């Protein structure tokens, strides 16, 4: 917990979340909410509102976005909102593109961070986690390590709060991950929300899952899960890459303008009111 309060105890309270699927909430399904997901950022907004009524919240993150898209599509709207708290995770999708120049990527990332830090808002940045998806992706580990090193340096240089996702041992449990093995599960999003709130010094009652030890998989069960993963996730991913499309192409931001977060009922209550009790798009 920080030794001094980081967030304003009076005046404007506007939280804006930028990024890709990590911040949009993919893996934490909830059809009652926009884009059919909830995620750690929604959970943080709700806890902020409980601790300090009056917080407004916008989430501009959309799955599959590269850093250039986040700069082009999310930076200016964020600046117009005059935020007091900003979270940014960006670059993970770029790392997966083998043609990405990592030095150039991180130079662009730092320029984005500098502009966000220049607003005077409390800025939260994240390192990336070493997801054990497949041996095929192990060559990306060096790129991930470089990304994390630069994020740590940039966070220190610009006075940002750092959530060092890379070091969160709880995520070595496969139950913290969704079936695609790339996005957090509901339990993962909930745990990460608690980590962000801890860094900000915001009280909460989020507790890690008290699971039994993971059972060891037999060879037959491991092979069955591998086949299902390849069929359900890997082949469709390569198909989209060949067609030049992404899962985020037809989506809009979940909360494009700051909404006042209800202290009771949270964002589900707000979505139900906005969409007349129906399923949010």
Secondary structure by P-SEA (a helix, b strand, c coil): cccccccccccbbbbbbbbccccccccccccccccccccaaaaaaaaaaaaccbbbbbbcccccccaaaaaaccaaaaaaacccbbbbbcccccccccccaaaaaaaaaaaaaaaaaaaccbbbbbbbcccccccccccaaaaaaaaaaaaaaaaaaacccccccccccccccccccccccccccaaaaaaaaaaaaaaaccccccccccccccccccaaaaaaaaaaaaaccaaaaaaaaaacccccccccccccccccccccccaaaaaaaaacccccc
